[in-house]
Amino acid sequence: MSLDIKPQFASYIQNAYYVWLTTVRDDGMPQPTPVWFIWENGTFLIYSMPTAYKIRNIRANPLVALSYAASQDAEEYVVIMGEAKIERNAPPPSQHPAYIEKYRQGIADINMTPESFDQTFSAAIRVVPTRVRGE
């Protein structure tokens, strides 16, 4: 499914350093988590620790939401609902040119190398948007 995203929302996504990924626990409690991502081919690619709760939550329930506020007062925001899957054939983060370009400094700022980041954040999550809302 290809989702037509308004240029205003696409701009938010392209300029965002992180978004909030919300998954749902087995007991129904929403679990929002800030995540690094790249937007490619109409989908979000997120890397995670394979033992993270978000991975377990996605395996049990692939319905997720991504949210971002473009302004400090949240007057401009976008919420994207979608379906997530664990992508087994994704390259490691350091081998994904767009991802490493966007987060090279962030990786250094958390005292990691691209190689150590690859080892720690080895699970790839692909989110396919199904619906968008925002202001």
C-alpha positions as CSV (number, residue, x, y, z in Angstrom):
1,M,0.0,0.0,0.0
2,S,1.4,3.4,-1.0
3,L,0.2,6.3,1.1
4,D,0.1,9.8,-0.3
5,I,1.7,12.1,2.3
6,K,1.0,15.8,2.1
7,P,4.2,17.8,1.3
8,Q,3.9,19.6,4.6
9,F,4.0,16.3,6.5
10,A,6.8,14.9,4.2
11,S,8.8,18.0,5.1
12,Y,8.4,17.3,8.8
13,I,9.5,13.7,8.3
14,Q,12.5,14.7,6.2
15,N,13.7,17.2,8.8
16,A,13.0,15.2,11.9
17,Y,16.0,13.8,13.8
18,Y,13.8,11.4,15.8
19,V,10.2,10.4,16.0
20,W,8.2,8.8,18.8
21,L,7.4,5.1,18.0
22,T,4.4,3.8,19.9
23,T,3.9,0.1,20.2
24,V,1.4,-1.7,22.4
25,R,2.2,-4.2,25.2
26,D,0.3,-7.5,25.6
27,D,-1.8,-5.9,28.3
28,G,-2.9,-3.1,26.0
29,M,-0.7,-0.3,27.5
30,P,0.8,2.0,24.8
31,Q,4.6,2.3,24.9
32,P,6.0,5.4,23.2
33,T,9.7,5.5,22.6
34,P,11.9,8.1,20.8
35,V,13.7,6.4,17.9
36,W,16.2,7.4,15.1
37,F,14.9,6.6,11.7
38,I,15.2,7.2,8.0
39,W,12.4,7.7,5.5
40,E,12.9,5.7,2.4
41,N,10.6,4.6,-0.4
42,G,7.6,5.6,1.5
43,T,8.5,3.6,4.7
44,F,10.3,4.2,7.9
45,L,13.5,2.2,8.8
46,I,14.4,2.0,12.5
47,Y,17.2,0.1,14.1
48,S,16.7,-1.3,17.6
49,M,18.3,-3.5,20.2
50,P,16.9,-7.0,19.4
51,T,16.0,-7.5,23.1
52,A,14.0,-4.2,23.3
53,Y,10.4,-4.2,24.4
54,K,9.4,-2.6,21.1
55,I,10.6,-5.7,19.2
56,R,8.6,-8.0,21.4
57,N,5.5,-5.7,21.2
58,I,5.7,-5.6,17.3
59,R,6.0,-9.4,17.1
60,A,2.7,-9.6,19.2
61,N,0.9,-6.7,17.5
62,P,2.4,-5.0,14.4
63,L,0.1,-1.9,14.6
64,V,2.1,1.1,15.6
65,A,2.1,4.9,15.5
66,L,4.9,7.3,14.8
67,S,4.5,10.9,15.9
68,Y,6.5,14.1,15.6
69,A,5.9,17.7,16.6
70,A,7.6,20.2,14.2
71,S,7.2,23.1,16.5
72,Q,8.0,23.5,20.2
73,D,4.3,24.3,21.0
74,A,3.2,21.2,19.0
75,E,1.0,23.5,16.8
76,E,2.5,21.6,13.8
77,Y,2.6,17.9,14.2
78,V,2.1,14.6,12.3
79,V,0.9,11.2,13.5
80,I,1.4,8.3,11.2
81,M,-0.3,5.0,11.9
82,G,1.2,1.9,10.3
83,E,2.2,-1.7,10.3
84,A,5.6,-2.7,11.5
85,K,7.7,-5.8,10.8
86,I,11.1,-7.0,11.8
87,E,13.2,-6.8,8.6
88,R,15.7,-9.7,8.6
89,N,17.5,-8.7,5.4
90,A,18.3,-5.0,6.2
91,P,21.9,-4.0,6.1
92,P,23.6,-3.1,9.4
93,P,23.1,0.6,10.2
94,S,26.7,1.5,9.2
95,Q,26.2,-0.1,5.8
96,H,23.1,2.0,5.1
97,P,24.5,5.2,3.6
98,A,21.5,7.5,4.4
99,Y,21.2,6.2,8.0
100,I,24.9,6.5,8.8
101,E,25.1,10.0,7.2
102,K,22.1,11.2,9.3
103,Y,23.3,9.7,12.6
104,R,27.1,9.4,12.4
105,Q,27.5,12.3,14.9
106,G,24.8,11.0,17.1
107,I,26.5,7.6,17.3
108,A,29.7,9.3,18.3
109,D,27.9,11.5,20.8
110,I,26.7,8.3,22.6
111,N,30.3,7.1,22.7
112,M,29.8,4.4,20.1
113,T,31.5,3.6,16.8
114,P,29.5,2.6,13.8
115,E,30.7,-1.0,14.3
116,S,29.6,-1.1,18.0
117,F,26.3,0.6,17.0
118,D,25.8,-2.2,14.5
119,Q,26.3,-4.9,17.1
120,T,24.0,-3.2,19.7
121,F,21.2,-2.0,17.3
122,S,21.1,-5.1,15.1
123,A,17.4,-5.4,14.7
124,A,15.8,-3.5,11.8
125,I,12.1,-2.5,12.0
126,R,10.3,-1.4,8.8
127,V,7.1,0.6,9.3
128,V,4.7,0.9,6.3
129,P,2.3,3.9,6.9
130,T,-1.4,3.2,6.5
131,R,-2.9,6.5,7.7
132,V,-1.7,10.1,8.4
133,R,-3.1,12.9,10.5
134,G,-1.8,16.2,11.6
135,E,-1.9,20.0,11.5
